[in-house]
Amino acid sequence: MKKQKILIIDDEPLARGRLRRLAEGLPGYQVCGEAGDGDAALAQVSELQPDILLLDIRMPGLDGMEIAAHLSKLSSPPAIIFCTAYDSYAIQAFDVQAIAYLLKPVRKQALEEALARAGRVNRVQLQAVSGEPSDNSMSRNTADDEQLAVRTHRGTELIDIAGIRYCQADQKYVTIHHSRGEAVSDYTLKELENAYPRQLLRIHRNTLVGVRFIQALKRTPEGHNLVSLRDNLGELQVSRRHASNVRQWLQGQQPG
């Protein structure tokens, strides 16, 4: 299998060295070059045609955001993973379609997960990066490709909405259980429900479930309602108030 080429852009040699060691320790990737400032970065991108950039933000000359803006004009831009000591640019980072936003010191597991996501950059995302029109101007991706940015102890992660199995609230935090693990978020269930009404269904005051994972609605001998999840992922309690929502959704999935 052809290795994906990584270009490391950071004005600190020690930081570049650490990222190189982490990246080269992972199978399927090779570091094709390094750059210490924006002008050199753009020249290296043109010459080396990397698949992925590990990009710092605060640098002399062109900063990371400006570099990303320049690259957005390319027909096939490299995937961008920001690696920075500052968490205040996360929203801007996703405005320029970054795959991930990692905080220094970057951890090996976080980098590995981000690189794996970078390898799955799809055609819809590339259209969004290059500024081509999409069918829905309110979202950069189609429904199946939408992603949620969540700040965690590893940095800011992108979670595929289609991969969310369920979300459960516990006091002021919501734990998002998804196909790659789980993440604790400060989003409220109401915010998630309003943002993704077609993908997430309310089944309890403290639970949303990903509709793609709903298999059936069961009633226990004690009279409790449960949602069975596909792929033997378990069962979730359904409140009486929300049981009709699940029934209506299941009925809507019946053919004709």
N, C-alpha and C positions, 0 to 999 in steps of 0.2 A: 504494500500500500504506500502510495506517495505521501511523504510527510508534509504537513502544513508548515508554511514558512512564517516565522514570527519576527517582527521588527520591534526592537525595544527603544523607546524614546524617553529620555530622562536626562536632566542636566547634571545629576549626581552620579559619578562613576561607581560608587559603592552600591547605589540602588540598582544601577544597570547590571552590575555583577551578580547581585542577589537574584534578580529576576531571571537572568540567563541560567544560573545554576538550577533554579526551580523548574524552568521551562524545559531545559535539556534533560532533566531527570524524569520527564514524562514521556511515555511512548507516543509516537505519531507526530511529534513536533520537532522542528529544528530552528534555531535562531539564525537568521540569515544576515543580520546586521544590527548596528546600534547607531543612535544619533543623540547628540547632546543639546540641540536647539532646533527651533522650528524650521529654519531654512534648510538645514542639513536633513531634517526629517522628510521634508517634501522631496528633496533630491533623491534620498534613499528609496522612498516609495516608488518614484518614477523608474529608478534603475533596477531595483530588486523585485518589484511586484509582489510584496508580501501578502499573505492571506489574512494575517491578524496583526494589529498593532497593540503593544502594551504601552500606553501613553500617559505620561505625567501631565499635569495641568499647569502649574506655576513654573514657568521657565523663562529665561531671557529671550527677548525677541518675540516671535509668535508663541502664544501659549497654546495649551492643548486644545482649548475650545476653538481657537482660530485655525489650528491645523485641521481639526475635524470639519470645520466649515469649508475649508479649501477642498478636502477630500470628498465632501458630499457632492461636488460637481463632477466627479469621475463617473463613468458609465458602470464600472464594476469596482466600487470602493472596497478596501479591506475592512474586515470587522474590527471594531474598536473596543478595547477594554481599558478603561481608565484605571490607573494605579496612582493614588495620590494620598498625601497626608491630611487632606482637608475634606470634610464631609459636606461643605456648604455648596458644592457645585452639582450635587446629585441630580436635581431636577433639570438643570441645563444639560447635563450629560445625556439624559434620556431624550431630550429635545433633539439632539443630534444623533439619535438612534444608537447610542452605545449599547453593547451587548451586556456589559457589567460595569460596576463601579466598585473597585476594591480599595480598601483603606490600608495604608502602610502601617506596620510591616505586613506585606502580603503573605498570607498563609498558603501552603502548598495545596491543601484541599480546596480552598476557595478558588485558587488559580485554575486547578484542574477542572472544576465544575464550570468556570467561566469559559475556558477554552473549549470544552465540550459543547457549550451553547453556541459559541462562535462558529463551530463547525456545522451548525444546523441553520445558519442564516439562510432564509428562504427568499424566493423570488419577490414575494410581496414586500418584505423588509427592504430589499435592495431597491425596489421601485420607490419606496418611501424615502430612502436615503438620497436617491438621485433626483427627487422632486417631481417624479412623474405623478399624474393624477391617479387617485384611487376612487373606488365607488363610494367610499364613506369618508368625507373630509374631516369628520370628527375624530376618527381613529386612524392610527398609522398602519394597522393591520386588519385583516379580515377577522371574523368572529373566532375562527379556529386558531388564529395566530396571535390573538391579543395577549399581552403580557402585563403583569402587575409588578411595579417596583416596590420592594419591601426592604427597609433598613434592618439589618441584623448585626450581630456581633462580628460577622465576617465582612461587613461592608453592605452595600446596597445590592440586592439580588433581584433578578428578573424571574418571575414565576409564570409559567404558561397557564393562562386561565383555563384552557381545555384540560389541563392536568390536575386541577384542584378537585380533590375528592370530597372534602367537607371542611367547613370553618366552624370553630367552636369558641364562644366567648367565655372568659373566666375573669371576673372582675373587670379591670379596665383594658385587658389585652385580649387579642383574638389569635388563636393558633390556627394557621392555615396548613392543612394536611394535603400534600400534593404528591405527584408521581415520583419526585426525586427526594422526598423526605418531608420535613415540616419546618415552618418558620413562625416565630412569634412576631405579631404586627401590632401597631397602634391604630390601624384602621378599625372603625366600628363595623359591626355586622350590617347596620343600616347603610353605611357608605358603600360597602361591597354589594349589597343587594340592589341598591339604586344604580350603581355603575354597571352591573352585569346581570340584568334581570332575565336574560335568555339563557344564561349559563349556570346561575346559582338560584336555588329554590329554598325558600324558608320552610323548615319543617318543625322548628321549635323556637322559642324566644331566644335561645342561646346557640342555635345551630342553623347553618346553611349547608346545603348539599349540592355538589356538582351534578347537574341533571344527566350528564353522560354516564354517571356511575350508578344511577338508580336502576335496580332490577325489579323490585316488587314491594308492595305494601302488605305487611302481615299484621295479624291481630293475635295476641297471645291469649291463652286460656284465662288469664287474669283481666283481660280487656284492654291491654296496652297496645298501642300501635307502634310498629317498627318498620323502618325502611331497610330492605336488604340491598347491599351494595354488590355490584358485579365483581367477578374475579375473586370471590371469596374474601372480600375486604371487610366483612363484618356487617353489623347491624347498628342502626342509630335510632334513638327514641324519637317518636313523632308525637307532638302534643295533639289533643283533641281539636284544638282550635285550628291547627294547620293540616290535619289529616285530609280534609277536602281538597287542599291545594295539591297534595300528592296524587290523590285519586284523579283529579282533573288532568294533571300532567300525564299520568299513565294512560288515561282514556284517549288523550290527544295523540299518543303514539300508536294506537291501534290502527291497522290499515282500513281505509275507506269507510 
